[in-house]
Amino acid sequence: MASRDPKSQTAEEALRESEYRYRNLFQAMAASFWELDFTPVGGMLRDLRKQGVADFATYFADHPDFVREMMRVTRVVDVNDQTVALFGRGDKAELLRPLDIYWPEESNDVYASSVIAAVTGKPSYASETRLRKLNGEVFDALFTACFAPEAVGAGKLLIGVIDISERVQAHAMLRQVQAEFAHAARVSMLGELTASIAHEVNQPLAAIATNASAGLRWLDRPEPDIAEVRALTKRIIADAERAANIIARVRDMAGHRTPEAAALSLNSVVEEAMLFLAHELQGHSVALTLALQRGLPRVLADRTQLQQVVVNLAVNAIQAMAQTPADARQLVVRTQFEGVVVRLDFEDSGPGIDPEQQARLFESFFTTKSNGMGMGLPICRSIVETYGGAISVRNREQGGACFTVMLPGTA
Amino acid sequence: MISSAPAKADSACVAEDTLISIIDDDDSLRTALVGLVRSLGYRAHGFANAEDFIAADHADRSAAIVTDIQMPGLSGIELKLQLTAQGCVTPVIMITARGEEGLRERAFASGALCVLKKPFPAEALIDCLERALAKEPTLR
């Protein structure tokens, strides 16, 4: 083609060549391409305007039947071989029909948004959605539409569809595997914290047993002291509730449910995590300082998983200070916000981290502990990254290490 | 154990001036222990930590001391060692929620009269108190 003399090209030839290239592209691309005739949709939208409807988005959302009707009057004019392979059953002609059969109800909003993009003069539109094959199977697709002004003016639309079902499935599987790992790590962490948890449960149980015995003694007096017994009984109820709450929180931590992101107060997550840590800190003579900045923006994460990160990093810090003199073991847990980012620091007074190991610390199965599996920090990282955050470590100037979790704050 | 712990309630008037000090950082358990000791007919005073107890100068006035082992600041064992160093012979009953190895031994080595693991039956504590109070006058 490059050898051709441009001067000899007539307008007709140029047009033919352009058409030829377009046909070739249309056929040769690996994606599914469709040419649509949506002329009647233009008429429907003009009528809407005449009726005084200005906000198409709201109207479409309130009138799904209208959206379905727009699909029904949109005809498939041409498709490429990829489309036949992806959507059809070997016969191209079978596919040239109204568009609605390919659009399940659940994807109405994507069709509506693409119409709005077209009429508001956007050059193109793309969205992940679900589309239906002729055999009825619904799959995950990336839908793209191009609104070239001359084509739109002629009532023509070119759309592309890429099958992303494998990618979507792989993502779902990855999320599930991550959740499984996080759960396994949580259970193993709970195992390490058994002594502390037992202590937490034993306190209210001891109080209940003691209060009940005292109550019996007041009742057994020659003149039973009902007021004392009433007060003791109230305390027994409160202690039983306290024990039940502890069990509930341990059960949450041990449980295996699908992680659910919610807007959380990071400070309250840190405070709740102290249930698992208070006696661990005391037992290892670690002085804890909570420096929690008030009024933090909330963070979007799963509560149990975020608690897991807090407990894990605190336990790491406690273990890192095992060789530090008991009166010098200090852990500062700090929260603050920097712009839109909420920051959580764990500053210990241990020996710090060997710079050569620093980079590998978050790798799976890398451990500096004789009894460690090397999964704690990688799982912390995977959890934090799931919620759009980052985790890092540095050595502090005054000695010791500082692990930092950054999470995006919600508005 | 019950047989060795006659109901003190009957002799409340005799015991009323007997003071038992109770040291535990857990508010509800401390309150419960104070209540139990009161139901036995003794006076009881609770402290949230060993430092407060020392500051109140209650050691010599108490007929017995019931203390938790793990507390923020001074531990129950450290408290007993400090009291002994000061020549205070008030019997000390230690309670703990922890079952770690060697803890009982260290507690007894420091001079504890009894070591009870939480949760314990009230009778076990009453039994210890009986022993402490039986012992106390002869040591004074």
Interface residues (C-beta under 8 A of the other chain):
Chain A: A195 A198 H199 N202 Q203 P204 L205 A206 A207 I208 A209 T210 N211 A212 S213 A214 G215 R217 W218 D220 R221 E228 A231 L232 R235 A238 D239 R242 H279 Q282 G283
Chain B: A7 A9 D26 S28 L29 T31 A32 L33 G35 L36 R38 S39 L40 Q70 M71 P72 I95 A97 R98 G99 E100 K118 P119 F120 P121 A122 E123 L125
